[in-house]
Amino acid sequence: MSEGERTLVDKSESSSFEDLASAAANEIEEAKLAEAAAAEKSEETEKPADEWQDVLGSGALLKKFIKSGDESIGARPQRSDICRISYELKLRDGTQDIVEKRDHVKIYLGDNEILQGLDLALTLMYKGEVCLLQIAPRFGYGDIGLKPGESLGLVGEINGPKYEGAPIDQDTWLEARLELHDWTEEPDHETLPIAERMEIGIRRRCRGNWWYGRGEAQLAVQLYRRALDVLDESEGGITDPTPTGEMTSTSDALHALLEERLRVHNNMAAAQLKAGAYDAALQAVTRVLTCQPDNAKALYRKSRILTAMGRNAEALEAARAAASAAPDDVGVRKELSRCEEKATRDRSVERRLAKRMLGTSDQPKPSPDKKPSRTKMLVWGSLLLSLLVGVASVLVYRYKMQAQ
């Protein structure tokens, strides 16, 4: 990921986001229910295998059988199962340009390690089944699409291939040939050697980075959490199982695993910040800074998070610490400058409010009126004299009338 970074919505880290992943899971369950209901309609004849079937009932995912799978035990893969699959992904525009092609690759079902259309279809397949799929943009590359030269984000390939075909936009449908070879349940992480746990953790972090780079922060958070599942140490510390079953201390491997965990926490904080989960993001960077107090990237992200939460004084403190840890980092210097400018504005506002409350406003006092000019005095004097003469005349008149 570029390890760099909308709504003020607080979500706890343990809360489940209402993201594409949960929406997809709901559609899987709806598809299963719809399929079961259809099977119960004995009067309805079974559709020919060579017809397109609407998997979700919305027209967004169509399926046609090429080869039926083993339905003898009625088992299908479940979420988190490790599926071994082969697939070829093309544009459904007549050109048939190949987007991706992979053989016998292992993926964790439901982890968004492949496009969501493929993930959804796998949940409804049997062992050995081969099918064709038509995938709507929503379950393909979404509104963002895919441009030539951009990473395909293939799992298990840190420096994977770039896309070389025609631009994929928000209206581009895809066609896929998908085969499910077999699957196994996900093993208990504590039974895995540290090297294997590292490999799984890194592949999930890299896939999360790919989703983050596409603006899918919530899907990135899902992958980062799954990475932490396998990178967390077991009770009593992580040890590496030996062929004899004895558990020997592996301090170097443990250190590398902890470093990877902190890297994931740091990345997850950036994704949670982007998703608006500020409390959860702050928890993530706090975990990093507990182990690495001078981690400039974590300090920088802490400053961004605190600013989003309106805690500007704390944000400035974190930005200063980040600048001290990485004085040459341009992004850190910009963040510090922005925090300092905001602090200056805040102090100015506070001073104005305080003066208003104390009645000591900076507004200039009105100057006293100047003395009236001689001309104005003569005019007003004449008016006053005329008024007095008039009043006196009235009084004299009334006196004479009373005397008669």
N, C-alpha and C positions, 0 to 999 in steps of 0.2 A: 504494500500500500504505500502510496505516498502516505507517510505517516502523519500528514497534515490533517486537517479537519475536513422549529420555527414556531413553533407555537410554544407559549409558556405553559406547558402541561407537565406537571410533576407526576412522575410514575416511579414506584419503588422498583429496585432492581429485580425483586422476585416476582413482580407482576408480569403477566403475559401480554405482549403487544398485540393489538388487533391488526396484524400485518398480513402480507400476502401469504405467508406460511400457514397461519391459522385459517385464513380463508380457503386455502387449498385443502387443508385437512378436513374442513367442513364439507367441501365439495366431494372429497373422497368418500366420506360417510354417506352423503346423499346419493352418490353413484352406487354404493353398495346396496343401500336400501331400495333404490330404484330397480337394480338388477334382481334383487331377491323378490320384489313384488312382481316383476315381469315373469319370473320363473314359476310363480304360483298360479299364473293364469293358464290353466291347462288347455283352455280352448284356443289359446293363441298359438299359431304355428311358429316354429323356430325360424329365425331369419337365416337365409343362406349365408355361408361364411364369406362369400365374395362381395357382400354388400357393406357399404360404410355404415357403421353404427355410431350413434351419438352417445359418447361415454358419459357426459355430464348432464345431458338433457338441455344444454344451452347452445349447442352448435359450435362451441369453442374448441372441442377436442373430438375428432372423428377417428374411428378405428376400423381397420379391415384385417381379418385373419389371413395369414399366409400359411401358418402351420399351428395346429392346436397343441397345447401343452398337456402335461400329465395331470389329469383331473381326478385320478383314482383316490387320492387321499384328501382332496379338496383343500389343500393348503396353499396359501399365498403369502408372499413376504409381508412383514409388518414393519412399521416405522422403526428405524435404527438398525434393521437387519442389514447385513453386508451382502449386497447383490453383485453377482458377476454377470456383466452384460456386454453386448456388442450393439453398436448403433451407427447409423449413417444419417446425417442431417443435411437436407437440401432446401433450397428455395422453392416454393410452390408457385413459380411464376412462368413456367414453361422453359426456362433456361436450364433448370435442374442443376444449378451450380452447387457444389458440395461446400457446406459450411464447416462441419466436423465429421470425422470418421474415427471410431475407436473400437478396438477388438479386445474382448475378454478383460475389460477394465472393472475394477472393484469400486463400488460406491456405497455410501451409507444412505439407505433409503430415508427420504424425508428431510435430509440435511441440506437440500438445495445445492448439492454438488454437481447436479446436471440441471438442465432447463426444467421448469416446473411441469411442462407438458409431458416430458418423459417420466418424471417422478410420479405424476398422477397415474399414468398408464401402467407403470410397473406394479402398483398396488393392486391392480385388477388382473394381473397375469399369472399363469401357472408355469411351473418349471418346464423349460424346453419350448415355450411358446414363442412364435415369431409373428410380428404384425406390422402393418403400415399405419402411420398416424398422420393426420393433418392437424396442425397446431396453430391456433389463433395467436396473434401478436401478444395478447395478454399473458399467455403461457409460454411465450418464446422470449424475444428480446425486449418486449414492452414498448413503452413510449420513447425510450431512449434510442432503441435500435442498436445497430453495430456498424461501425465504419471501417473501411480498409485500414489495416495497420494497427487496429485495436486488439488487445489481448482477448483470447477466447476463455481465459481463466480456467483451463482444464485442471481438474483435480489430480494431484500427484505429480504435477509438472510446475515447479516454482518459476522457471523461466520458459513458460510454454509458448506455443506457436501463436503467431498473429493471424488475424483474419485477412484473407487476400481476395475475397470475392467482391461482388457488387454491393453497394451500400444497402443495409437493411434498415428500413424506416418503421414508423409506428403502425403502418398498415400491412406490413409484409407477413404473409403466412408462411409456415414451414412445413415440410414433409419429412417424415423420419421412418426408417426401417429399424425396428427395435427387437432384439432377441434377449430373453432371460434364460441364461444357462442354468444357474442354480443360486442358492443363497444360504447363509448360515446366520445364526443369532450373534449379536454383538457380544463379545466375551466381557467378563468382568475386568475392568481396567487394572485392578490391582494384581491380576495374574500375569500381566504383560511385562516383558522386559522394558527397561527404561528407554532403550533405543527405539523400540516400536512405538512407545507412547509419544516420544518426541516426534517421530515421523507422522503420526496421526494428528498430533497437535499442530504441527507446522502446516500440514496440508489444509486443515480447517481454517487456520489463521489466514493463509494465502487466499483461499476461496472467499473468506470474509472480506479480505482486502479488495478483491475483485468486485464484490457486490457494493462495497463502500465507494469505490471509484466510479461506479455507475449511478451513484446517488441513492442506492437502496440501503439506507442506514439500518432499517429494522432487520432485514435479512442478514446484514453483516453482523449485527448483535447476536442473532441466533447462532451463527457459525462460531463466533468468539466464545459464546457460552459453552457450546459443545467442545471447543478446544480446551477450555478450562476444566471440563469434566474429566478429560483424560490426563491433564497436566497436574491436577491437584495431587498433593502427596497423601499417602495412606497414613493410617494411625501409626505413630512411632517412627515416621520418616520413610522415605522411599528407599527400597532396596531392589537389587537386581537378582531375580531367581537364577540359580545355577542349575546345571543338569542334575545334580544330586538332590535338589530341592532345598538346599541350605540357602539362607539369605545372607549375602555378604554386603558390607557397606560399600557404597560407591559415591564418595563425596564429589568427585569431579562431575560425574553424570548427574548427581543431584543438583549441583550448582548450575549446570547447563539447563536442566529442566526448570529450575526456578527462574532463570533469566528469560526463558521462553514464556513462562507464565506472566512475568511482569510486562513483557512485550505485548502479550495478548490483552492484559488489563489496560495498558496504555492505548492500544488501538480501539478497544471497546469503549473507552471514555470518549474518544473522538466521535464514534458512531452514535453513542447515547446523547452526546451534546447536539449532534445534527438532528437526532430524532426528537429532541425536546425533553428527554428524560434526565433533567439536570441533577436531581438527587442521586440517581444511580451513577451518573457520570462522575460526580464528586467522590462517591464511594470508591469507584475504580481507580481514580488517580491517587486517592489517599492510600490505597493498598500499595501502589507503586512507590510513593514517597516515604512510606513507612520503612521500606527496605532500601530505597535509594533517595535520600533527602535532596540530593543535588541533581536529580534527573531533570535536565532542562526541558525536555519535551513534556514531561508530566507537569512541571511547574507552569509552562506556557499554557497547557490545556486547562490547568486549574484556574489560571487567570481568566481564560475565556469563559469557563463555566460560571465562575463567581460573578463575572460581569453580566451574564445572561440572567442570573438569579437576582441581580440588583444589589449585590454586596460589593460595592465599588472599592471601598477602602481595603478589603481583603484581597480583591483582585489586583490592586496596585502593589500590595505587598508581595503577592505571588509573582507578578511581572518583574519586580525588582530582583527577586531571587533567581528567576529564570535568566535575566540579563547578566547577573553575576556568574551564573554557571556556564552561560554560553554568550560571552560578550560580542562575538563576531557574527552571531546568527541574525540575519536581516529580519526574519519574521518575528523574532523575540524583541528586537529593538523597536519595530513598528508597534508591537503590542504594548510595550512599556510607554512609548510616546502617546499612544491612544489613551492609556489609563491615566497618565499624568494630565493630559488635556481635560479629561473628564473630571478628574479630581479638582482641577482649577475651576472649572465651571460650577461644580458642586459647592465649593467653598464660597464662590461669589454669590450664589443663590442663598446660601445659609446666612451670609453677612447681611444681605438685603432684607431677609425675613426677620433677622434679629433686630435690625434698626426699626423696622415697622412696628414690631411688638413693643419696643422701648420708646417709640415716638421720637426717635432721633433720625428721621429720614434725611437723606442727602439732598433732598429737593431744596433749592435756594429759597430763603424766606422772602416774601414780598416786601419791597422797599416802601417806606412810609410815603404817603401822598405829599406832593410838593405844595407849598403855600399858594393859595389862589392869587392870580394876578390882580393889579390895581383896577383894571377895566372891569373884571368880574365883580370885584368888591363894590364898585360904583353902581353897577347894574342891580345887584342884589339889594344894595342900600336904598336905591330909588324905589324898587318894588316894595320893600318893607315900609318905607315912608308913606307911599300911596295907600298901603293897606291900613296903616294907623290913622291916616286922615279920613279914610272911608269909615272906619269904625267910630271915630270921634263924631263925624257928621251924623251918623245914625243915632248915637247916644243923645246929641243935642236936640235932634228932631223929636225923639221920644219925650225928652224933658219938657219941651215946649208944648207938646200935645197934652201932657198930663197937667200942665199949669193952667190951661184954658178951662 
